[in-house]
Amino acid sequence: MKQIFFSIFLTLISGSIQSRTFDSFISSESGNMQKDSVTSLVKLKESYKLSGKNLTALAEKILYKKTPQGDMYMYLLRPLRKSKRPLPVIVYFTGGGWVGGDVEGQIPNAAWFRDQGIIGIDADYRVKSRHGTSPIECIQDAKSAIRYVRSHALELGIDPDRIIAAGGSAGGHLAACTFIDGGDTPGEDLKISSKPNALVLHNPVLGEGFGQEFFAEHPEFSPILHVKKGWPPTILSNGTKDNTTPFQAAEKFTRLMKEAGNICELIPVKDADHSCDWPVSNPNFLPTLKRMTEFLREQKFIE
């Protein structure tokens, strides 16, 4: 397993650093991005333009799980308009190859959906670089996060039947795994379902391409091998020139989903490599997120 994580780390760390550096530059230099001087989201209509650091600081920080390696938190962003009715929620898991990454990397995606009128959450989870863990613990934490949201739906103002799991790259894999049976934290209340009601996936790890060593040992966590009738409505994006999560795998997953009678839509991001539509500075961010929003409207998750 050590070789698996070493190869994963080498593959992803340079791209992760480059993306974050570029995103920070854009946030500070572009007139379209708001500076980190914002201290409240109360009147802010376009919170997704804030940096991940600023959004994380302004979000409601909620402890959802205690683990031997540390406490796991989720960061909740409430929409501008207050509602007397329970709201849908989208729960994001950031990418990082199960090795790195943190909530700052993809919380702007959750903020985008907060700006569309639903609750946005980014949930942290254990990773190799900070906690010395494997993808197994990542999957366990993702399922725990969805269970926490569902079991605390009333106090959080969330509709427990409109929970959307989302993520990018390895985070997309975790989102998909919340629907797959197995991989639960020992002792957790399995009467509370970890299965989301919809999936939003950005260049997700699906079982082909990145992570082959892991999936060879654990085919039970390969989403592409477990497609069957009953999966929730799913939309995914993928770069047509992605060398990490191959576009062909996204096409295959979409085809299998449709053949099984499920609702599934693939957004091809032309000529894009990995992280095809995030961070916010990516020119493909807005076109992709707008289509994902329309998809969720069509599926009655966003009014």
QUIKA-V677795 format. One record per backbone hydrogen bond with DSSP energy under -1.0 kcal/mol. NH is the residue of the N-H (numbers start at 1). CO is the residue of the C=O. E is the energy in kcal/mol with one decimal. If there is no record, write none. Layout:
# QUIKA-V677795
nh=NH co=CO e=E
nh=NH co=CO e=E
This chain:
# QUIKA-V677795
nh=5 co=1 e=-2.0
nh=6 co=2 e=-2.1
nh=7 co=3 e=-2.2
nh=8 co=4 e=-2.2
nh=9 co=5 e=-2.6
nh=10 co=6 e=-2.2
nh=11 co=7 e=-1.9
nh=12 co=8 e=-2.0
nh=13 co=9 e=-2.6
nh=16 co=12 e=-2.6
nh=17 co=13 e=-2.3
nh=18 co=14 e=-2.3
nh=19 co=15 e=-2.5
nh=20 co=16 e=-2.2
nh=21 co=17 e=-2.5
nh=22 co=18 e=-2.4
nh=23 co=19 e=-2.6
nh=24 co=20 e=-2.4
nh=25 co=21 e=-2.0
nh=26 co=22 e=-2.6
nh=27 co=23 e=-2.5
nh=28 co=24 e=-1.6
nh=29 co=25 e=-2.1
nh=30 co=26 e=-2.6
nh=33 co=30 e=-1.0
nh=49 co=46 e=-1.2
nh=50 co=47 e=-2.0
nh=55 co=51 e=-2.5
nh=56 co=52 e=-2.3
nh=57 co=53 e=-1.8
nh=58 co=54 e=-1.6
nh=59 co=55 e=-1.5
nh=60 co=76 e=-2.7
nh=62 co=74 e=-3.0
nh=64 co=72 e=-2.4
nh=65 co=72 e=-1.4
nh=67 co=70 e=-1.1
nh=70 co=67 e=-1.3
nh=72 co=65 e=-3.3
nh=74 co=62 e=-2.6
nh=75 co=122 e=-2.5
nh=76 co=60 e=-2.6
nh=77 co=120 e=-3.2
nh=87 co=157 e=-2.7
nh=89 co=162 e=-2.0
nh=90 co=119 e=-2.4
nh=91 co=164 e=-3.3
nh=92 co=121 e=-3.4
nh=93 co=166 e=-1.4
nh=99 co=96 e=-1.8
nh=100 co=96 e=-2.3
nh=105 co=102 e=-1.7
nh=106 co=103 e=-1.0
nh=107 co=103 e=-1.6
nh=109 co=106 e=-1.2
nh=110 co=106 e=-1.1
nh=111 co=107 e=-2.3
nh=112 co=108 e=-2.1
nh=113 co=109 e=-1.6
nh=114 co=110 e=-1.8
nh=115 co=111 e=-2.4
nh=117 co=114 e=-1.5
nh=118 co=113 e=-1.8
nh=119 co=88 e=-2.3
nh=120 co=77 e=-2.3
nh=121 co=90 e=-2.6
nh=122 co=75 e=-1.8
nh=123 co=92 e=-2.7
nh=124 co=73 e=-2.6
nh=128 co=98 e=-1.9
nh=129 co=99 e=-3.0
nh=131 co=127 e=-2.8
nh=132 co=128 e=-1.8
nh=138 co=134 e=-1.2
nh=139 co=135 e=-2.3
nh=140 co=136 e=-2.2
nh=141 co=137 e=-2.5
nh=142 co=138 e=-2.2
nh=143 co=139 e=-2.2
nh=144 co=140 e=-2.2
nh=145 co=141 e=-2.4
nh=146 co=142 e=-1.9
nh=147 co=143 e=-2.3
nh=148 co=144 e=-2.7
nh=149 co=145 e=-2.3
nh=150 co=146 e=-2.4
nh=151 co=147 e=-2.9
nh=152 co=148 e=-1.9
nh=153 co=150 e=-1.1
nh=156 co=152 e=-1.8
nh=157 co=153 e=-1.1
nh=158 co=153 e=-2.9
nh=159 co=87 e=-2.8
nh=162 co=159 e=-2.0
nh=164 co=89 e=-3.0
nh=165 co=198 e=-2.3
nh=166 co=91 e=-2.9
nh=167 co=200 e=-1.5
nh=168 co=93 e=-1.3
nh=169 co=202 e=-2.8
nh=171 co=168 e=-2.4
nh=173 co=169 e=-1.7
nh=174 co=170 e=-2.1
nh=175 co=171 e=-2.2
nh=176 co=172 e=-2.3
nh=177 co=173 e=-2.3
nh=178 co=174 e=-1.1
nh=179 co=176 e=-1.6
nh=188 co=185 e=-2.1
nh=190 co=188 e=-1.1
nh=192 co=189 e=-1.4
nh=197 co=163 e=-3.4
nh=198 co=163 e=-1.0
nh=199 co=233 e=-2.4
nh=200 co=165 e=-2.1
nh=201 co=235 e=-2.6
nh=202 co=167 e=-2.8
nh=203 co=237 e=-2.5
nh=205 co=169 e=-1.9
nh=210 co=244 e=-2.1
nh=215 co=211 e=-2.3
nh=216 co=212 e=-2.0
nh=217 co=213 e=-1.2
nh=218 co=214 e=-2.2
nh=221 co=218 e=-2.0
nh=222 co=219 e=-1.8
nh=224 co=206 e=-2.5
nh=225 co=222 e=-1.7
nh=226 co=223 e=-1.6
nh=231 co=228 e=-1.2
nh=234 co=263 e=-2.2
nh=235 co=199 e=-2.1
nh=236 co=265 e=-2.6
nh=237 co=201 e=-2.2
nh=238 co=267 e=-1.9
nh=240 co=269 e=-2.2
nh=241 co=272 e=-2.2
nh=242 co=239 e=-1.4
nh=250 co=246 e=-1.4
nh=251 co=247 e=-2.5
nh=252 co=248 e=-2.4
nh=253 co=249 e=-2.6
nh=254 co=250 e=-2.3
nh=255 co=251 e=-2.5
nh=256 co=252 e=-2.7
nh=257 co=253 e=-2.3
nh=258 co=254 e=-2.3
nh=259 co=255 e=-2.6
nh=260 co=256 e=-1.6
nh=261 co=258 e=-1.5
nh=262 co=257 e=-2.7
nh=265 co=234 e=-2.1
nh=267 co=236 e=-3.2
nh=269 co=238 e=-2.6
nh=272 co=269 e=-1.8
nh=282 co=279 e=-2.1
nh=285 co=282 e=-2.2
nh=288 co=284 e=-1.9
nh=289 co=285 e=-2.9
nh=290 co=286 e=-2.5
nh=291 co=287 e=-1.6
nh=292 co=288 e=-2.4
nh=293 co=289 e=-2.1
nh=294 co=290 e=-2.2
nh=295 co=291 e=-2.4
nh=296 co=292 e=-2.0
nh=297 co=293 e=-1.9
nh=298 co=294 e=-2.6
nh=299 co=295 e=-1.6
nh=300 co=297 e=-1.7
nh=301 co=296 e=-3.4
nh=302 co=296 e=-1.1
